[in-house]
C-alpha cells in the first residue's frame, strides 16, 4: 500500500495511541485521535493533556502502577459544536473532561474498561461509573441533569459496552430514541453463569425520569436480545457474542442498517457478521413484554394488562401529546417499566442468518467492522471492511434468493502497517473515498479502491467483482453511476455473477501434452521441433469457469531450406524490413512464401503480424529494433 501511494500513516511520534477513540470531522478536514496524555489531529498539531504529578501520586496511592495505568487515556471523543470537542480521559484513575469540571460519570476510570458514547445535543454514554467496575450504567449528561439506569442493579444491567446511536422513529424529534448495544453475562438464581447474551437497549432521548419514582432514572429503558446464529439441524442454533457494531446511515436516517460483528467459543471457534433492519428492531420493542417469576425460570410473554401510555414510549405528539415530559407519566407506568424492562421477542438478523461466517480454526481474529454502501451497475452492494489481528479484509456478500444462501467474496486483503498489529478502529469517509484505520502502532489513511490493480483486461476487471470498479473499454477504472460522467458510457461490470464469459467474449482452450515440451516460468521450451508442432499456442487463465486468453502465438515450423532462403535472400531484405514497419501496397517479397507448404495459404495469417503480436503492438521502437537486428543487413540498416 505504501509503495502504491495508497496509504498515509501517522505513528504518534512516540506517544502510545488510544486507537479506539477516533473522530472524523469532515467539515473541518480533521481526524482526531486519542492517545496517552495527548490528543492528535490529522495535521499532527499536538494538544498536551498529560496527567499532573499530583494526579499520578494520587493514582499510585490507590495501588495503581505509574506506568502504564497512572496516565490520562482518552476514552470519550465527540464533536460538541462547530468549534469545540468534548473530550474525556481516565485522568490517572480520576476521570476528567474538557468543557466540564469533572469527568466522573462521563468517562471510565480504567483505560481497559469498555465505553461507548454518542452526542445528540447531550452526551449519551455507557460506562462503569465506579472505581471497581461494579456499577455499569447508561447515562445522559448535560449541564443541568444527569439521567441514568438504576445504580448497582446487575439484574437490570450487567454489561460490556459495544456501541450506541441516536435513531429517529419519525419526524417528531420528541420521539427520537437512543439505542445502546452491549453484551451481558446471564446468571441463574444461584449466580451460576449461563452464558453471554447480546442485547440492544433503548431509551427516549427526551426522557427526564419520573417525578416521585425513578427520579433521575430512565423511565423508558427497555432491552431485548440481538440474535446472530447459524441455523442447524433440528432447530439447534449456534449463537454468537457481540464484538463490534456499525450503524450504516442512509438518506432515510430513520432506517439505517445495523451490522454486528460476533464471535463464539461455545461449539466451535468462529466469527460472524449479521445485518439487522430497523423495522425488525422496532417490532421487537413494540411486541410483548417478557416475564418470569424467579431468576431460575424461563422467560415467558407477559399476558397481563399493560398500562397507558405504553411503558417505554416517549412524551411526544406522535404518542397522543397527552404528556409534555416523562415526569407527568403515571406511577403505574413507571412501576411497570421498572419491573418489566425486557422484551420477549428477540431481534433476528436479515435473512435469518449471518451474511458472513468464518469458522475455520486457526484463522485470524476479527476485531472491528465498518460498512460502505456502493452503487454498482447491477444494484447496491455492502462493502465490509473487517479489521483483524493483523490486516483489514475488504469483503462483499451476495444473497441468492433462489438457494437461500450467501456468497462471500474477498476483494482485497490489506496489510495496513509494516509491523502487523490488531486493528482497533475503522472509520469510512464516503465523501473522500478514504478509510481511516487505527491500531496501537499508528493511524492510517487508505483509499477505498485502486481499480488499476486489477489490470487493463476486461476479464480481469469483471472477475475482480469490485463494485467500485468497472472496465471502461481501455482499463479497469472507477465506476460512476449513469449521469455522473455521461461520456463514459462503455462500462463492463457484473458484481453478482462475475460473468466475464458473457461480458468479455472469452475463448476456449486446447491443451497439448508431450515429453519434448517443458513448461517453464517464461513459457514453453521445445527440446526439439517437429512439423506437427506448428499451430496456435495460447496462454490462458481460468476463473469461475471463464477461460481468459492472455497471449496467442502462431508457431510455423519451416523446413531448413526455406529458412535459409528467407534469411539470405538479398532482394527481399530491405523490402521486408520496410513492410513490417509501414505496410506497403506491393512488397517485393510475398510473406506467404514463408508459410510451410503443408498449410494452405487461404487459411494462414500473414506471418509478420505474428511477430508484431509476439513483440507487442504498443512499442514501435521495440519492433523497429527487433526488425533491424534480425532482418536488415548492415549496409541498409538505416
Secondary structure, 3 states (H helix, E strand, C coil): CCCCCCEEEECHHHCCEEEEEEEEEHHHCEEEEEEECEEECCCCCEEECCCCHHHHHHHHHCCCCCCCCCCCEEEEEEECCCCCEEEEECCCCCCEECCCCCCECCECCCCCCCCEEEECCCEEEEEECCCCCCCEEEEEECCCCEEECCCCCCCCCCEEEEEEEEECCCCCHHHCEEEEEEEEEEECCCCCEEEEEEEEEEEECCCCECCCCCECECCCCEEEEECCEEECHHHCEEECEEEEEEEECCCCCCCCEEEEEEEECCCCCEEEEEEEEHHHHHHHHCCCEEECCCCCCCCEECCCCCCCCCCCCCCCCCCCCCCCCHHHCCHHHHHHHHHCCEECCCECCHHHCCCEEECCCCCCCEEEEEEEEEEECCEEEEEEEEEECCCEEEEEEEEECCCCEEEEEEEEEECCCCCCCCCCEEEEECCCCEEEEEECCEEEEEECCCHHHHCCCHHHHHHHCCCCEEECCCCEEECCCCCCCCCCCCCECCCCCCCHHHHHCCCCCCCCCCCCEEEECCEEEECCCCHHHCEEEEEEEEECCEEEEEEEEEECCCCHHHHHHHHHCHHHHHHHHHHHHCCCCCCCCCHHHHCCCCCCHHHCCCHHHHHHHHHCCCCHHHHHHHHHHHHCCCCCCC
